[in-house]
Amino acid sequence: MSTKKHFFLGLFFIAAVGVLAWYTLFLTEANLFGGRVEMTAFFPRAHGLRKGDPVHVAGVRWGRVAEVVYDQDARPERRIVVTVSLDQAVRLSEGYAIRIEDATLLGGRVLSIEPGRPDSAAVAADAVLEGEVAPNALEAIDDLVRDNRGALTEAIAGVRDLVGGVREGRGVLGPLFTDDAMGADLRRMVASAADSFENVKSLSDGLRAGQGTLGRLFVEDELYVSLRSIGDDLSAILKDAREGEGLVARLLKDGALADDVAAGVRDLREVIRKINAGEGSLGRFVNDDTIARNVEVFTQRLADGQGTLGRLLADDELYEQIVRIADDLAQITSTVREGRGTLGRLVMDDEMYDELLQAVGLVTRSLEEYREAAPITTFTSVIFGAF
């Protein structure tokens, strides 16, 4: 291939790349294979909108601004005429909105079109489209500062006074920044709070691990079932108390019984009042120091071994005598149970018992015969006594 052909081939390649770059950078919205749709809208001000700025429909890039013209003879709300070039026609419905908005906080503008609800009536093709300028964030802040300049000045002065007071150690926060002792107290308080949080964490860890009663309640189903059963039993008891025939149910239903209980409580309160007032034996016992001193003397005498009861408590010899008597009684009862001796044979031997019963019967008959013969003997003695 000749040098001339190489030259023309390179030139063609550079031209193609240049056209592609120009199209990519400046004519991104251009439609090379189809017609474009133009639309005109009127605004009160341009807000920095320029030719070539993007046009968004419902947030989708749909074209670019073709022309921005200022009409000095038009009404203020229509003095800015903006012509946009769209890739496709946009169907506008009632409630549509066309706004000039900030592309970013750092600058740039975008024309935003909100077409409205699709179920609303469509806007006529020859209708005059009026748009608005969306508020700028920086401008809104500037307006806010301008409108509240006095309040902001007072707020700044108050902050300045507050900082000055803190620096001088005034108020509650001032000593916190200037007093070393208070700072140390604050550090100790923070350390104590940290320890408290650590204790709470340890407690929660123990609960998760099932330690203690609460921990077992959280992790063991058996304990939960037991508590549930107790709750059911209490519910049943309360139900029986409301619907049953027991004392609690009668107290809940029977007004007379409730009155009797209330009367009993009043009587008990009256008894307690009399006791507190020192009335009666129990009241004197509770409130009279003489009785208390007598009790103290009595217990002291017992402790000193005075009197029979005191000697019984304090004298070992008397205790040993009682023990010996008890041993002797035990031997006697043992002898009786074994049937030894007269009393033992009498208690344990049936034959001895029968003989004793016969003897008693014989004595009883003899006494009866004597009582029957006594009148005759007396009469005979009277008759023969005269001679």
Secondary structure, DSSP 4 states (H G I P E B T S, - for coil): --HHHHHHHHHHHHHHHHHHHHHHHH-TT--TTS--EEEEEEES--TT--TT-EEEETTEEEEEEEEEEE-TTS-GGG-EEEEEEESS----BTT-EEEEEEEETTEEEEEEEE---TTSPBPPTTPPEE-EEPPPHHHHHHHHHHHTHHHHHHHHHHHHHHHHHHHHT-TTHHHHHH-HHHHHHHHHHHHHHHHHHHHHHHHHHHHHTT-HHHHHHHH-HHHHHHHHHHHHHHHHHHHHHHHSSSHHHHHHH-HHHHHHHHHHHHHHHHHHHHHHHT-HHHHHHHH-HHHHHHHHHHHHHHHHT-HHHHHHHH-HHHHHHHHHHHHHHHHHHHHHHHT-HHHHHHHH-HHHHHHHHHHHHHHHHHHHHHHHHHHHHHHHHHHHH--
